[in-house]
């Protein structure tokens, strides 16, 4: 009888459990989740955000805050402009390459140049966050998710990179991040070249 009691208790809890909700409880929230993931479904946007995160993490936190803030303001401005963006993938790859070049060749230096790449990158992300035509409330929800997702992604990359550098204060760690930035820069340049070849063809 003692062996059956736990099973009976579990059966009782199962019988009194309410129905599970298969859909989101807030109408339209699916668009928000879609928007959050949107910056990372495009290679150009994903490479750009990762590159800018590596660039920001090459600076001390007081200066990096300005870069993160510039990205946030620029992404909101790009979204606010509100017109349908052209093909911005080549520009995203070019900015990613420039950001990686700065992070690999001159880390912790040229903060104004880093601010320029971060601002241009934010503008591109903002313009690419403009959703397809549809009801205005749905567009607002999706665009808000895209902006939040891009900025959180940049913040997480920056925070993770800084945390690793703080915990592992060995010279090879900084060199490893510079190598990673160089590789990302090479990938961005290769994607830019492939896009140019396809456009020319």
Secondary structure, DSSP 8 states (H G I E B T S, - for coil): -HHHHHHHHHHHHHHH-----SS-SSTTHHHHHHHHHHTTSSHHHHHHHHHHHHHHHTS-HHHHHHHHHHHHHHHHHHHHH-S-----HHHHHHHHHHHHHHHHHSTT--HHHHHHHHHHHHHHHHHHT---SS-HHHHHHHHHHHHHHHHHHHHHHHHHHHHHHHH---HHHHHHHHHHHHHHHHHHHHHHHHHHHHHH-
